[in-house]
């Protein structure tokens, strides 16, 4: 993955434009819209840590799984240092450990596994019937109705199910939302994986809250991600 941002999806690419400090240390910039004292979005930690790990593997090696733990909150207005350790360099796999540090405090720890892209057997559960994101009108949709479009940094969300129609436990079922990057990326597969990793943390909390019988905004709940895992075959997020 190139260290230089490409002329597309500038906000996301600015976040991925880490500075190489040498000896496996990379510095990621703060969010462009960060406010002093606000917490850093977990997806930014994850995507920047994966970018740092990707810089340390040869071309052709792509991330196929990652697991991360959030240790303590980070500040969105501060840059973050990502220290990469080469845990294993084998012929068929490479393993990288990344620790994210702000002001000498560990904030996030991520382990990513890389492999050479190759064809092989695949298995995936069928996707439930879902209307395409572009089939919904772009204007005139209620804020939380079906087809409502919401922006979260560089990510656009399109609600398939109206929030008012999604029950909580014990009836909780599907909660379908499209997510995509607002813009285009180059063909670097690890850059696409960074975008997918960023987006994967955008709407992760609400389904969990509904499954246990509550909803976002509940004054009796304090919600935070503790760990995060992704395992996928080659994907492309455009």
C-alpha positions in Angstrom: 0.0 0.0 0.0 1.4 3.3 -1.0 2.2 5.9 1.7 1.0 8.7 -0.6 -2.7 9.5 -0.7 -4.4 9.2 -4.1 -6.7 11.9 -5.5 -10.0 10.2 -4.4 -12.0 10.1 -1.1 -9.7 12.7 0.3 -10.9 12.7 3.9 -10.3 8.9 4.3 -7.0 9.0 2.4 -5.8 11.8 4.6 -6.3 9.5 7.6 -4.4 6.7 5.8 -1.5 8.9 4.9 0.7 7.7 7.9 4.2 9.1 8.3 7.0 6.6 8.4 9.2 7.4 11.5 11.5 4.4 10.9 12.1 1.2 12.9 8.5 0.1 12.4 6.9 3.3 13.9 4.2 5.2 11.9 2.3 8.3 12.9 -1.3 8.7 11.9 -3.0 12.1 11.7 -6.0 13.1 13.8 -9.4 13.2 12.2 -9.9 16.3 10.0 -13.1 17.3 11.9 -11.7 16.4 15.4 -12.7 18.6 18.3 -10.5 19.1 21.4 -11.3 16.5 24.1 -13.5 14.3 22.0 -12.9 10.6 21.8 -11.3 9.0 18.8 -13.6 6.8 16.7 -12.6 3.2 17.1 -12.7 2.5 13.4 -10.0 5.1 12.9 -7.7 3.3 15.3 -8.3 0.0 13.5 -7.9 1.3 10.0 -4.7 3.3 10.8 -3.2 0.3 12.7 -4.0 -2.0 9.7 -2.4 0.6 7.3 0.7 0.6 9.5 0.9 -3.2 9.4 0.3 -3.2 5.6 3.3 -0.9 5.1 5.6 -3.6 6.5 4.6 -6.5 4.2 5.8 -7.0 0.5 3.5 -6.2 -2.4 1.0 -8.9 -3.1 0.4 -9.8 0.6 -3.1 -9.0 1.7 -4.7 -9.0 5.1 -7.3 -11.7 5.6 -8.0 -11.4 9.3 -7.5 -9.1 12.2 -8.3 -9.0 15.9 -8.0 -5.9 18.1 -8.5 -4.8 21.7 -9.4 -1.3 22.8 -7.4 -0.6 25.9 -8.4 3.0 26.7 -10.1 5.9 24.9 -8.0 8.0 22.6 -8.3 11.7 21.8 -9.5 12.4 18.3 -7.5 15.7 18.0 -4.2 14.0 18.7 -1.9 12.2 16.3 -1.3 8.5 17.1 1.9 6.5 16.9 1.6 2.9 15.6 4.4 0.6 16.5 4.6 -2.5 14.3 6.2 -5.8 15.4 7.0 -8.6 12.9 5.7 -11.6 14.8 6.2 -14.1 12.0 7.4 -14.1 8.4 6.6 -17.5 6.8 6.3 -18.6 3.2 2.5 -18.8 3.4 1.7 -16.2 6.1 2.9 -13.1 7.8 1.7 -11.9 11.2 2.0 -8.4 12.5 1.3 -6.9 15.9 0.5 -3.2 16.1 0.2 -1.1 19.3 -1.4 2.4 19.1 0.1 4.9 21.5 -1.0 8.4 22.4 1.1 10.4 24.9 3.0 7.3 26.0 -0.3 5.5 26.8 -1.4 2.3 25.0 -4.8 2.9 23.5 -5.4 0.0 21.1 -3.6 -3.3 20.2 -4.2 -5.1 16.9 -2.9 -8.3 15.4 -3.2 -8.8 11.6 -2.6 -11.9 9.4 -1.5 -11.5 5.8 -1.4 -14.1 3.0 -0.6 -14.1 -0.7 -3.8 -13.6 -2.7 -4.7 -16.9 -4.3 -7.8 -18.7 -5.6 -9.3 -21.4 -3.5 -12.5 -22.9 -2.1 -14.8 -20.3 -0.5 -18.0 -20.5 1.6 -20.4 -17.8 2.5 -23.9 -17.8 3.9 -26.4 -16.3 1.4 -27.2 -12.7 1.9 -30.8 -12.0 2.9 -33.1 -10.3 0.4 -32.2 -6.6 0.5 -33.1 -3.7 -1.6 -30.0 -2.1 -3.3 -28.7 1.1 -1.8 -29.2 3.0 -5.0 -32.8 1.9 -5.3 -33.8 4.4 -2.5 -34.5 8.0 -3.3 -31.8 10.5 -2.4 -34.1 13.2 -1.1 -37.2 13.4 1.0 -36.6 10.4 3.2 -37.3 10.8 6.9 -34.1 10.9 9.0 -34.6 7.3 10.4 -36.9 5.9 7.7 -36.1 3.3 5.1 -33.6 4.7 2.6 -32.4 7.5 5.0 -28.8 8.4 4.2 -26.5 9.4 7.0 -22.9 10.4 6.9 -20.3 9.3 9.4 -17.0 10.9 8.5 -16.0 9.4 5.1 -18.7 6.7 5.3 -22.3 7.0 4.0 -24.9 4.8 5.6 -28.2 3.9 3.9 -30.9 2.4 6.2 -32.7 -0.5 4.7 -35.0 -1.0 7.7 -36.7 2.0 9.4 -35.3 2.3 12.9 -38.8 2.6 14.3 -39.7 -0.9 12.8 -36.7 -2.7 14.3 -37.7 -4.3 17.5 -35.5 -5.0 20.6 -35.1 -8.3 22.4 -36.6 -10.9 22.5 -38.1 -10.3 19.0 -34.9 -8.7 17.6 -34.0 -9.9 14.1 -32.4 -8.4 11.1 -31.1 -4.8 11.2 -30.0 -4.1 7.7 -27.8 -1.0 6.8 -25.7 -0.4 3.7 -22.3 1.3 4.3 -19.9 2.6 1.7 -17.1 5.0 1.3 -18.1 8.4 -0.1 -15.7 8.4 -3.1 -13.4 6.0 -5.0 -10.2 4.2 -4.1 -7.4 2.9 -6.2 -7.0 -0.8 -6.7 -4.7 -1.5 -3.7 -6.5 -4.4 -1.9 -5.1 -3.5 1.5 -6.4 0.1 1.1 -9.8 -1.4 0.5 -9.4 -3.5 3.6 -8.6 -0.4 5.6 -11.8 1.2 4.4 -13.8 -1.9 5.3 -12.2 -2.0 8.7 -13.1 1.7 9.3 -16.7 1.1 8.2 -17.1 -2.0 10.2 -17.1 0.0 13.5 -19.6 2.6 12.3 -22.9 0.7 13.1 -21.6 -2.1 15.3 -23.1 -1.0 18.6 -26.8 -0.4 17.9 -27.6 -4.1 16.9 -25.9 -5.3 20.1 -28.0 -2.9 22.2 -31.2 -3.9 20.5 -30.4 -7.6 21.0 -30.3 -7.1 24.8 -33.5 -5.0 24.9 -32.3 -1.4 24.7 -31.5 1.3 22.1 -28.9 4.0 21.6 -29.5 7.0 23.8 -30.5 4.9 26.8 -29.4 7.1 29.8 -28.8 3.9 31.9 -26.3 2.5 29.5 -22.6 3.4 28.9 -21.5 1.8 25.7 -18.0 1.2 24.4 -16.3 -1.3 22.2 -13.8 -3.7 23.9 -12.6 -5.8 21.1 -13.1 -6.2 17.3 -12.5 -9.0 14.9 -12.8 -9.4 11.1 -12.1 -12.4 9.0 -12.9 -12.1 5.3 -12.1 -13.2 1.8 -11.0 -10.6 -0.8 -13.4 -7.7 -0.8 -13.7 -4.3 -2.5 -15.4 -1.3 -0.9 -16.0 1.4 -3.4 
